[in-house]
Structure formats: C-alpha cells, structure tokens
Amino acid sequence: MKNQPNEFCNQLITIREKQAEIWKEHLMLEIRIHCKFLPPNFDHLENFISSIDYLPLNNNTKI
C-alpha cells in the first residue's frame, strides 16, 4: 500500500517527461515550417507589431 503513491508519482513524472519531449519536437517542427515557408522579409514585421503586455489573471487588479 505504501508503495502505491510513490509508484503513481513516478508514473506521472514519466508522463510529464514524455510530454515535454513531444512538445519540444512539436516546437522544432513549427520552427522548421516557419523558416521554410515564411517570406524573407517576415523579420521586418516586428517593427510594426507591438508586443503584447502581460495582463494579470486577477480581475480585481487594476492595470
């Protein structure tokens, strides 16, 4: 019985590690696609697009 919670934790850790690896592979695929298909002048768009400021999730906090 005592071993069961530890076993569950180990399973969750393994799942999270696999999930992180899949996300990493997905991100690399996205980057490859963007680099291949976006036009060369795409980098210049950052001068025209403003960054998104952080918005707190707490609705009571005034910005």
N, CA, C and O atoms as a Tripos MOL2 file, in Angstrom:
@<TRIPOS>MOLECULE
protein
  252   251    63     0     0
PROTEIN
NO_CHARGES

@<TRIPOS>ATOM
      1 N           0.8040   -1.2030    0.0000 N.3       1 MET1
      2 CA          0.0000    0.0000    0.0000 C.3       1 MET1
      3 C           0.8480    1.2690    0.0000 C.2       1 MET1
      4 O           0.5410    2.2290   -0.7070 O.2       1 MET1
      5 N           1.9130    1.2670    0.7960 N.am      2 LYS2
      6 CA          2.7440    2.4620    0.8940 C.3       2 LYS2
      7 C           3.4600    2.7630   -0.4150 C.2       2 LYS2
      8 O           3.7420    3.9180   -0.7310 O.2       2 LYS2
      9 N           3.7430    1.7310   -1.1530 N.am      3 ASN3
     10 CA          4.4900    1.8800   -2.3950 C.3       3 ASN3
     11 C           3.6420    2.4790   -3.5100 C.2       3 ASN3
     12 O           4.1770    3.0580   -4.4550 O.2       3 ASN3
     13 N           2.3410    2.3440   -3.4060 N.am      4 GLN4
     14 CA          1.4400    2.7710   -4.4710 C.3       4 GLN4
     15 C           1.5090    4.2770   -4.7660 C.2       4 GLN4
     16 O           1.6170    4.6350   -5.9380 O.2       4 GLN4
     17 N           1.4540    5.1680   -3.7880 N.am      5 PRO5
     18 CA          1.5640    6.6030   -4.1030 C.3       5 PRO5
     19 C           2.8920    6.9470   -4.7740 C.2       5 PRO5
     20 O           2.9370    7.7690   -5.6890 O.2       5 PRO5
     21 N           3.9650    6.3190   -4.3190 N.am      6 ASN6
     22 CA          5.2690    6.5640   -4.9210 C.3       6 ASN6
     23 C           5.2830    6.0950   -6.3760 C.2       6 ASN6
     24 O           5.8650    6.7490   -7.2420 O.2       6 ASN6
     25 N           4.6430    4.9670   -6.6310 N.am      7 GLU7
     26 CA          4.5630    4.4380   -7.9910 C.3       7 GLU7
     27 C           3.7650    5.3890   -8.8850 C.2       7 GLU7
     28 O           4.1400    5.6290  -10.0330 O.2       7 GLU7
     29 N           2.6640    5.9270   -8.3560 N.am      8 PHE8
     30 CA          1.8650    6.8840   -9.1190 C.3       8 PHE8
     31 C           2.6730    8.1400   -9.4380 C.2       8 PHE8
     32 O           2.6020    8.6600  -10.5510 O.2       8 PHE8
     33 N           3.4320    8.6200   -8.4720 N.am      9 CYS9
     34 CA          4.2670    9.8000   -8.6960 C.3       9 CYS9
     35 C           5.3000    9.5320   -9.7810 C.2       9 CYS9
     36 O           5.5370   10.3780  -10.6430 O.2       9 CYS9
     37 N           5.9030    8.3690   -9.7380 N.am     10 ASN10
     38 CA          6.8880    8.0110  -10.7630 C.3      10 ASN10
     39 C           6.2480    7.9230  -12.1410 C.2      10 ASN10
     40 O           6.8480    8.3330  -13.1340 O.2      10 ASN10
     41 N           5.0350    7.3910  -12.2050 N.am     11 GLN11
     42 CA          4.3260    7.3220  -13.4840 C.3      11 GLN11
     43 C           4.0100    8.7230  -14.0040 C.2      11 GLN11
     44 O           4.1490    8.9890  -15.1980 O.2      11 GLN11
     45 N           3.5890    9.6100  -13.1190 N.am     12 LEU12
     46 CA          3.2960   10.9870  -13.5280 C.3      12 LEU12
     47 C           4.5510   11.6970  -14.0180 C.2      12 LEU12
     48 O           4.5080   12.4380  -14.9990 O.2      12 LEU12
     49 N           5.6550   11.4710  -13.3410 N.am     13 ILE13
     50 CA          6.9200   12.0810  -13.7650 C.3      13 ILE13
     51 C           7.2990   11.5770  -15.1490 C.2      13 ILE13
     52 O           7.7280   12.3600  -15.9970 O.2      13 ILE13
     53 N           7.1450   10.2840  -15.3870 N.am     14 THR14
     54 CA          7.4580    9.7080  -16.6940 C.3      14 THR14
     55 C           6.5640   10.2990  -17.7760 C.2      14 THR14
     56 O           7.0330   10.6250  -18.8670 O.2      14 THR14
     57 N           5.2880   10.4360  -17.4760 N.am     15 ILE15
     58 CA          4.3490   11.0240  -18.4390 C.3      15 ILE15
     59 C           4.7430   12.4630  -18.7540 C.2      15 ILE15
     60 O           4.7360   12.8670  -19.9160 O.2      15 ILE15
     61 N           5.0870   13.2370  -17.7260 N.am     16 ARG16
     62 CA          5.4860   14.6320  -17.9340 C.3      16 ARG16
     63 C           6.7610   14.7320  -18.7690 C.2      16 ARG16
     64 O           6.8800   15.6190  -19.6140 O.2      16 ARG16
     65 N           7.7050   13.8340  -18.5380 N.am     17 GLU17
     66 CA          8.9430   13.8480  -19.3200 C.3      17 GLU17
     67 C           8.6570   13.5440  -20.7850 C.2      17 GLU17
     68 O           9.2220   14.1810  -21.6740 O.2      17 GLU17
     69 N           7.7790   12.5680  -21.0410 N.am     18 LYS18
     70 CA          7.3950   12.2480  -22.4190 C.3      18 LYS18
     71 C           6.6640   13.4280  -23.0510 C.2      18 LYS18
     72 O           6.8870   13.7550  -24.2160 O.2      18 LYS18
     73 N           5.7920   14.0630  -22.2740 N.am     19 GLN19
     74 CA          5.0420   15.2170  -22.7650 C.3      19 GLN19
     75 C           5.9920   16.3520  -23.1370 C.2      19 GLN19
     76 O           5.8200   16.9890  -24.1760 O.2      19 GLN19
     77 N           6.9790   16.6040  -22.3070 N.am     20 ALA20
     78 CA          7.9500   17.6640  -22.5880 C.3      20 ALA20
     79 C           8.7280   17.3570  -23.8570 C.2      20 ALA20
     80 O           9.0020   18.2580  -24.6490 O.2      20 ALA20
     81 N           9.0830   16.1090  -24.0550 N.am     21 GLU21
     82 CA          9.8180   15.7220  -25.2620 C.3      21 GLU21
     83 C           8.9530   15.9150  -26.5080 C.2      21 GLU21
     84 O           9.4410   16.3810  -27.5380 O.2      21 GLU21
     85 N           7.6790   15.5600  -26.4170 N.am     22 ILE22
     86 CA          6.7660   15.7400  -27.5530 C.3      22 ILE22
     87 C           6.5920   17.2230  -27.8590 C.2      22 ILE22
     88 O           6.6020   17.6200  -29.0240 O.2      22 ILE22
     89 N           6.4330   18.0490  -26.8180 N.am     23 TRP23
     90 CA          6.3060   19.4950  -27.0360 C.3      23 TRP23
     91 C           7.5600   20.0580  -27.6880 C.2      23 TRP23
     92 O           7.4720   20.9180  -28.5650 O.2      23 TRP23
     93 N           8.7130   19.5840  -27.2720 N.am     24 LYS24
     94 CA          9.9770   20.0450  -27.8500 C.3      24 LYS24
     95 C          10.0410   19.6780  -29.3330 C.2      24 LYS24
     96 O          10.4190   20.5050  -30.1620 O.2      24 LYS24
     97 N           9.6730   18.4430  -29.6660 N.am     25 GLU25
     98 CA          9.6670   18.0200  -31.0660 C.3      25 GLU25
     99 C           8.6580   18.8360  -31.8720 C.2      25 GLU25
    100 O           8.9310   19.2120  -33.0120 O.2      25 GLU25
    101 N           7.5050   19.1050  -31.2890 N.am     26 HIS26
    102 CA          6.4790   19.8960  -31.9700 C.3      26 HIS26
    103 C           6.9840   21.3150  -32.2420 C.2      26 HIS26
    104 O           6.7820   21.8540  -33.3300 O.2      26 HIS26
    105 N           7.6320   21.9060  -31.2590 N.am     27 LEU27
    106 CA          8.1790   23.2480  -31.4190 C.3      27 LEU27
    107 C           9.2340   23.2740  -32.5190 C.2      27 LEU27
    108 O           9.2550   24.1930  -33.3380 O.2      27 LEU27
    109 N          10.1040   22.2760  -32.5400 N.am     28 MET28
    110 CA         11.1350   22.2120  -33.5770 C.3      28 MET28
    111 C          10.5030   22.0840  -34.9620 C.2      28 MET28
    112 O          10.9770   22.6950  -35.9200 O.2      28 MET28
    113 N           9.4410   21.2980  -35.0690 N.am     29 LEU29
    114 CA          8.7410   21.1600  -36.3450 C.3      29 LEU29
    115 C           8.1350   22.4920  -36.7680 C.2      29 LEU29
    116 O           8.2480   22.8860  -37.9290 O.2      29 LEU29
    117 N           7.4930   23.1870  -35.8320 N.am     30 GLU30
    118 CA          6.9260   24.5030  -36.1450 C.3      30 GLU30
    119 C           8.0020   25.4670  -36.6270 C.2      30 GLU30
    120 O           7.7950   26.2010  -37.5940 O.2      30 GLU30
    121 N           9.1370   25.4680  -35.9640 N.am     31 ILE31
    122 CA         10.2260   26.3710  -36.3400 C.3      31 ILE31
    123 C          10.7130   26.0460  -37.7440 C.2      31 ILE31
    124 O          10.9450   26.9490  -38.5480 O.2      31 ILE31
    125 N          10.8690   24.7550  -38.0410 N.am     32 ARG32
    126 CA         11.3110   24.3700  -39.3890 C.3      32 ARG32
    127 C          10.3090   24.8180  -40.4430 C.2      32 ARG32
    128 O          10.6940   25.3090  -41.5040 O.2      32 ARG32
    129 N           9.0240   24.6500  -40.1490 N.am     33 ILE33
    130 CA          7.9880   25.0540  -41.1090 C.3      33 ILE33
    131 C           8.0180   26.5630  -41.3130 C.2      33 ILE33
    132 O           7.9540   27.0360  -42.4470 O.2      33 ILE33
    133 N           8.1160   27.3190  -40.2270 N.am     34 HIS34
    134 CA          8.1470   28.7800  -40.3390 C.3      34 HIS34
    135 C           9.3610   29.2290  -41.1390 C.2      34 HIS34
    136 O           9.2530   30.1070  -41.9950 O.2      34 HIS34
    137 N          10.5050   28.6360  -40.8670 N.am     35 CYS35
    138 CA         11.7310   29.0380  -41.5650 C.3      35 CYS35
    139 C          11.6520   28.7150  -43.0490 C.2      35 CYS35
    140 O          12.2210   29.4310  -43.8740 O.2      35 CYS35
    141 N          10.9530   27.6470  -43.3890 N.am     36 LYS36
    142 CA         10.8830   27.2350  -44.7820 C.3      36 LYS36
    143 C           9.8430   28.0240  -45.5730 C.2      36 LYS36
    144 O          10.0670   28.3330  -46.7430 O.2      36 LYS36
    145 N           8.7180   28.3530  -44.9580 N.am     37 PHE37
    146 CA          7.6040   28.9070  -45.7120 C.3      37 PHE37
    147 C           7.3600   30.4030  -45.5160 C.2      37 PHE37
    148 O           6.6580   31.0140  -46.3210 O.2      37 PHE37
    149 N           7.9120   30.9960  -44.4830 N.am     38 LEU38
    150 CA          7.7020   32.4300  -44.2960 C.3      38 LEU38
    151 C           8.5910   33.2130  -45.2550 C.2      38 LEU38
    152 O           9.7040   32.7840  -45.5600 O.2      38 LEU38
    153 N           8.1120   34.3480  -45.7270 N.am     39 PRO39
    154 CA          8.9310   35.1490  -46.6380 C.3      39 PRO39
    155 C          10.1540   35.7170  -45.9240 C.2      39 PRO39
    156 O          10.1360   35.8980  -44.7070 O.2      39 PRO39
    157 N          11.2180   36.0000  -46.6810 N.am     40 PRO40
    158 CA         12.4480   36.5170  -46.0680 C.3      40 PRO40
    159 C          12.2460   37.8380  -45.3240 C.2      40 PRO40
    160 O          12.9490   38.1050  -44.3500 O.2      40 PRO40
    161 N          11.3040   38.6640  -45.7650 N.am     41 ASN41
    162 CA         11.1040   39.9640  -45.1150 C.3      41 ASN41
    163 C          10.2030   39.8690  -43.8880 C.2      41 ASN41
    164 O           9.8180   40.8960  -43.3300 O.2      41 ASN41
    165 N           9.8630   38.6670  -43.4610 N.am     42 PHE42
    166 CA          8.9880   38.4940  -42.3040 C.3      42 PHE42
    167 C           9.5930   39.0870  -41.0410 C.2      42 PHE42
    168 O           8.8620   39.5820  -40.1840 O.2      42 PHE42
    169 N          10.9120   39.0460  -40.9120 N.am     43 ASP43
    170 CA         11.5760   39.5800  -39.7230 C.3      43 ASP43
    171 C          11.3420   41.0780  -39.5620 C.2      43 ASP43
    172 O          11.3870   41.5930  -38.4440 O.2      43 ASP43
    173 N          11.0960   41.7740  -40.6510 N.am     44 HIS44
    174 CA         10.8790   43.2190  -40.5750 C.3      44 HIS44
    175 C           9.5250   43.5640  -39.9580 C.2      44 HIS44
    176 O           9.3070   44.7020  -39.5390 O.2      44 HIS44
    177 N           8.6280   42.6080  -39.8990 N.am     45 LEU45
    178 CA          7.3060   42.8690  -39.3310 C.3      45 LEU45
    179 C           7.3640   43.1810  -37.8420 C.2      45 LEU45
    180 O           6.4590   43.8250  -37.3100 O.2      45 LEU45
    181 N           8.4100   42.7360  -37.1650 N.am     46 GLU46
    182 CA          8.4920   43.0030  -35.7240 C.3      46 GLU46
    183 C           8.5630   44.5000  -35.4390 C.2      46 GLU46
    184 O           8.2490   44.9330  -34.3300 O.2      46 GLU46
    185 N           8.9710   45.2900  -36.4250 N.am     47 ASN47
    186 CA          8.9950   46.7430  -36.2470 C.3      47 ASN47
    187 C           7.5840   47.3350  -36.2610 C.2      47 ASN47
    188 O           7.3610   48.4280  -35.7410 O.2      47 ASN47
    189 N           6.6430   46.6170  -36.8520 N.am     48 PHE48
    190 CA          5.2830   47.1280  -36.9830 C.3      48 PHE48
    191 C           4.3160   46.5110  -35.9750 C.2      48 PHE48
    192 O           3.2510   47.0660  -35.7090 O.2      48 PHE48
    193 N           4.6860   45.3810  -35.4270 N.am     49 ILE49
    194 CA          3.8080   44.6860  -34.4900 C.3      49 ILE49
    195 C           4.2940   44.9570  -33.0760 C.2      49 ILE49
    196 O           5.4440   44.6730  -32.7400 O.2      49 ILE49
    197 N           3.4170   45.5060  -32.2520 N.am     50 SER50
    198 CA          3.8210   45.7830  -30.8710 C.3      50 SER50
    199 C           3.7130   44.5090  -30.0430 C.2      50 SER50
    200 O           2.9290   43.6130  -30.3570 O.2      50 SER50
    201 N           4.4940   44.4460  -29.0070 N.am     51 SER51
    202 CA          4.4500   43.2690  -28.1490 C.3      51 SER51
    203 C           3.1900   43.3010  -27.2920 C.2      51 SER51
    204 O           2.6310   44.3640  -27.0240 O.2      51 SER51
    205 N           2.7630   42.1410  -26.8760 N.am     52 ILE52
    206 CA          1.5890   42.0240  -26.0180 C.3      52 ILE52
    207 C           2.0640   42.1300  -24.5790 C.2      52 ILE52
    208 O           2.8930   41.3410  -24.1260 O.2      52 ILE52
    209 N           1.5320   43.1090  -23.8690 N.am     53 ASP53
    210 CA          1.9150   43.2850  -22.4710 C.3      53 ASP53
    211 C           1.2620   42.2150  -21.6130 C.2      53 ASP53
    212 O           0.2320   41.6440  -21.9690 O.2      53 ASP53
    213 N           1.8780   41.9670  -20.4990 N.am     54 TYR54
    214 CA          1.3450   40.9970  -19.5510 C.3      54 TYR54
    215 C           0.0740   41.5460  -18.9170 C.2      54 TYR54
    216 O           0.0370   42.6840  -18.4490 O.2      54 TYR54
    217 N          -0.9550   40.7280  -18.9110 N.am     55 LEU55
    218 CA         -2.2000   41.0960  -18.2440 C.3      55 LEU55
    219 C          -2.4100   40.1350  -17.0840 C.2      55 LEU55
    220 O          -2.4190   38.9200  -17.2850 O.2      55 LEU55
    221 N          -2.5780   40.6560  -15.8750 N.am     56 PRO56
    222 CA         -2.7640   39.7640  -14.7270 C.3      56 PRO56
    223 C          -4.0860   39.0080  -14.8350 C.2      56 PRO56
    224 O          -5.0630   39.5230  -15.3800 O.2      56 PRO56
    225 N          -4.1060   37.8020  -14.3200 N.am     57 LEU57
    226 CA         -5.3160   36.9920  -14.3570 C.3      57 LEU57
    227 C          -6.3030   37.3950  -13.2740 C.2      57 LEU57
    228 O          -7.4790   37.0360  -13.3340 O.2      57 LEU57
    229 N          -5.8320   38.1280  -12.3010 N.am     58 ASN58
    230 CA         -6.6880   38.5690  -11.2110 C.3      58 ASN58
    231 C          -7.5370   39.7400  -11.6970 C.2      58 ASN58
    232 O          -7.0030   40.8030  -12.0160 O.2      58 ASN58
    233 N          -8.8380   39.5550  -11.7550 N.am     59 ASN59
    234 CA         -9.7320   40.5990  -12.2650 C.3      59 ASN59
    235 C          -9.8260   41.7970  -11.3320 C.2      59 ASN59
    236 O         -10.2510   42.8730  -11.7520 O.2      59 ASN59
    237 N          -9.4390   41.6300  -10.0830 N.am     60 ASN60
    238 CA         -9.5190   42.7250   -9.1180 C.3      60 ASN60
    239 C          -8.3450   43.6880   -9.2380 C.2      60 ASN60
    240 O          -8.4030   44.8070   -8.7270 O.2      60 ASN60
    241 N          -7.2930   43.2640   -9.9040 N.am     61 THR61
    242 CA         -6.1120   44.1040  -10.0550 C.3      61 THR61
    243 C          -6.3460   45.1010  -11.1750 C.2      61 THR61
    244 O          -6.7250   44.7210  -12.2830 O.2      61 THR61
    245 N          -6.1190   46.3830  -10.8870 N.am     62 LYS62
    246 CA         -6.2740   47.4060  -11.9130 C.3      62 LYS62
    247 C          -4.9770   47.5450  -12.6820 C.2      62 LYS62
    248 O          -3.8860   47.4510  -12.1200 O.2      62 LYS62
    249 N          -5.1150   47.7660  -13.9540 N.am     63 ILE63
    250 CA         -3.9370   47.9080  -14.8270 C.3      63 ILE63
    251 C          -3.5430   49.3620  -14.9260 C.2      63 ILE63
    252 O          -2.5760   49.6940  -15.6120 O.2      63 ILE63
@<TRIPOS>BOND
     1     1     2 1
     2     2     3 1
     3     3     4 2
     4     3     5 am
     5     5     6 1
     6     6     7 1
     7     7     8 2
     8     7     9 am
     9     9    10 1
    10    10    11 1
    11    11    12 2
    12    11    13 am
    13    13    14 1
    14    14    15 1
    15    15    16 2
    16    15    17 am
    17    17    18 1
    18    18    19 1
    19    19    20 2
    20    19    21 am
    21    21    22 1
    22    22    23 1
    23    23    24 2
    24    23    25 am
    25    25    26 1
    26    26    27 1
    27    27    28 2
    28    27    29 am
    29    29    30 1
    30    30    31 1
    31    31    32 2
    32    31    33 am
    33    33    34 1
    34    34    35 1
    35    35    36 2
    36    35    37 am
    37    37    38 1
    38    38    39 1
    39    39    40 2
    40    39    41 am
    41    41    42 1
    42    42    43 1
    43    43    44 2
    44    43    45 am
    45    45    46 1
    46    46    47 1
    47    47    48 2
    48    47    49 am
    49    49    50 1
    50    50    51 1
    51    51    52 2
    52    51    53 am
    53    53    54 1
    54    54    55 1
    55    55    56 2
    56    55    57 am
    57    57    58 1
    58    58    59 1
    59    59    60 2
    60    59    61 am
    61    61    62 1
    62    62    63 1
    63    63    64 2
    64    63    65 am
    65    65    66 1
    66    66    67 1
    67    67    68 2
    68    67    69 am
    69    69    70 1
    70    70    71 1
    71    71    72 2
    72    71    73 am
    73    73    74 1
    74    74    75 1
    75    75    76 2
    76    75    77 am
    77    77    78 1
    78    78    79 1
    79    79    80 2
    80    79    81 am
    81    81    82 1
    82    82    83 1
    83    83    84 2
    84    83    85 am
    85    85    86 1
    86    86    87 1
    87    87    88 2
    88    87    89 am
    89    89    90 1
    90    90    91 1
    91    91    92 2
    92    91    93 am
    93    93    94 1
    94    94    95 1
    95    95    96 2
    96    95    97 am
    97    97    98 1
    98    98    99 1
    99    99   100 2
   100    99   101 am
   101   101   102 1
   102   102   103 1
   103   103   104 2
   104   103   105 am
   105   105   106 1
   106   106   107 1
   107   107   108 2
   108   107   109 am
   109   109   110 1
   110   110   111 1
   111   111   112 2
   112   111   113 am
   113   113   114 1
   114   114   115 1
   115   115   116 2
   116   115   117 am
   117   117   118 1
   118   118   119 1
   119   119   120 2
   120   119   121 am
   121   121   122 1
   122   122   123 1
   123   123   124 2
   124   123   125 am
   125   125   126 1
   126   126   127 1
   127   127   128 2
   128   127   129 am
   129   129   130 1
   130   130   131 1
   131   131   132 2
   132   131   133 am
   133   133   134 1
   134   134   135 1
   135   135   136 2
   136   135   137 am
   137   137   138 1
   138   138   139 1
   139   139   140 2
   140   139   141 am
   141   141   142 1
   142   142   143 1
   143   143   144 2
   144   143   145 am
   145   145   146 1
   146   146   147 1
   147   147   148 2
   148   147   149 am
   149   149   150 1
   150   150   151 1
   151   151   152 2
   152   151   153 am
   153   153   154 1
   154   154   155 1
   155   155   156 2
   156   155   157 am
   157   157   158 1
   158   158   159 1
   159   159   160 2
   160   159   161 am
   161   161   162 1
   162   162   163 1
   163   163   164 2
   164   163   165 am
   165   165   166 1
   166   166   167 1
   167   167   168 2
   168   167   169 am
   169   169   170 1
   170   170   171 1
   171   171   172 2
   172   171   173 am
   173   173   174 1
   174   174   175 1
   175   175   176 2
   176   175   177 am
   177   177   178 1
   178   178   179 1
   179   179   180 2
   180   179   181 am
   181   181   182 1
   182   182   183 1
   183   183   184 2
   184   183   185 am
   185   185   186 1
   186   186   187 1
   187   187   188 2
   188   187   189 am
   189   189   190 1
   190   190   191 1
   191   191   192 2
   192   191   193 am
   193   193   194 1
   194   194   195 1
   195   195   196 2
   196   195   197 am
   197   197   198 1
   198   198   199 1
   199   199   200 2
   200   199   201 am
   201   201   202 1
   202   202   203 1
   203   203   204 2
   204   203   205 am
   205   205   206 1
   206   206   207 1
   207   207   208 2
   208   207   209 am
   209   209   210 1
   210   210   211 1
   211   211   212 2
   212   211   213 am
   213   213   214 1
   214   214   215 1
   215   215   216 2
   216   215   217 am
   217   217   218 1
   218   218   219 1
   219   219   220 2
   220   219   221 am
   221   221   222 1
   222   222   223 1
   223   223   224 2
   224   223   225 am
   225   225   226 1
   226   226   227 1
   227   227   228 2
   228   227   229 am
   229   229   230 1
   230   230   231 1
   231   231   232 2
   232   231   233 am
   233   233   234 1
   234   234   235 1
   235   235   236 2
   236   235   237 am
   237   237   238 1
   238   238   239 1
   239   239   240 2
   240   239   241 am
   241   241   242 1
   242   242   243 1
   243   243   244 2
   244   243   245 am
   245   245   246 1
   246   246   247 1
   247   247   248 2
   248   247   249 am
   249   249   250 1
   250   250   251 1
   251   251   252 2
@<TRIPOS>SUBSTRUCTURE
     1 MET1         2 RESIDUE 1 A MET
     2 LYS2         6 RESIDUE 1 A LYS
     3 ASN3        10 RESIDUE 1 A ASN
     4 GLN4        14 RESIDUE 1 A GLN
     5 PRO5        18 RESIDUE 1 A PRO
     6 ASN6        22 RESIDUE 1 A ASN
     7 GLU7        26 RESIDUE 1 A GLU
     8 PHE8        30 RESIDUE 1 A PHE
     9 CYS9        34 RESIDUE 1 A CYS
    10 ASN10       38 RESIDUE 1 A ASN
    11 GLN11       42 RESIDUE 1 A GLN
    12 LEU12       46 RESIDUE 1 A LEU
    13 ILE13       50 RESIDUE 1 A ILE
    14 THR14       54 RESIDUE 1 A THR
    15 ILE15       58 RESIDUE 1 A ILE
    16 ARG16       62 RESIDUE 1 A ARG
    17 GLU17       66 RESIDUE 1 A GLU
    18 LYS18       70 RESIDUE 1 A LYS
    19 GLN19       74 RESIDUE 1 A GLN
    20 ALA20       78 RESIDUE 1 A ALA
    21 GLU21       82 RESIDUE 1 A GLU
    22 ILE22       86 RESIDUE 1 A ILE
    23 TRP23       90 RESIDUE 1 A TRP
    24 LYS24       94 RESIDUE 1 A LYS
    25 GLU25       98 RESIDUE 1 A GLU
    26 HIS26      102 RESIDUE 1 A HIS
    27 LEU27      106 RESIDUE 1 A LEU
    28 MET28      110 RESIDUE 1 A MET
    29 LEU29      114 RESIDUE 1 A LEU
    30 GLU30      118 RESIDUE 1 A GLU
    31 ILE31      122 RESIDUE 1 A ILE
    32 ARG32      126 RESIDUE 1 A ARG
    33 ILE33      130 RESIDUE 1 A ILE
    34 HIS34      134 RESIDUE 1 A HIS
    35 CYS35      138 RESIDUE 1 A CYS
    36 LYS36      142 RESIDUE 1 A LYS
    37 PHE37      146 RESIDUE 1 A PHE
    38 LEU38      150 RESIDUE 1 A LEU
    39 PRO39      154 RESIDUE 1 A PRO
    40 PRO40      158 RESIDUE 1 A PRO
    41 ASN41      162 RESIDUE 1 A ASN
    42 PHE42      166 RESIDUE 1 A PHE
    43 ASP43      170 RESIDUE 1 A ASP
    44 HIS44      174 RESIDUE 1 A HIS
    45 LEU45      178 RESIDUE 1 A LEU
    46 GLU46      182 RESIDUE 1 A GLU
    47 ASN47      186 RESIDUE 1 A ASN
    48 PHE48      190 RESIDUE 1 A PHE
    49 ILE49      194 RESIDUE 1 A ILE
    50 SER50      198 RESIDUE 1 A SER
    51 SER51      202 RESIDUE 1 A SER
    52 ILE52      206 RESIDUE 1 A ILE
    53 ASP53      210 RESIDUE 1 A ASP
    54 TYR54      214 RESIDUE 1 A TYR
    55 LEU55      218 RESIDUE 1 A LEU
    56 PRO56      222 RESIDUE 1 A PRO
    57 LEU57      226 RESIDUE 1 A LEU
    58 ASN58      230 RESIDUE 1 A ASN
    59 ASN59      234 RESIDUE 1 A ASN
    60 ASN60      238 RESIDUE 1 A ASN
    61 THR61      242 RESIDUE 1 A THR
    62 LYS62      246 RESIDUE 1 A LYS
    63 ILE63      250 RESIDUE 1 A ILE
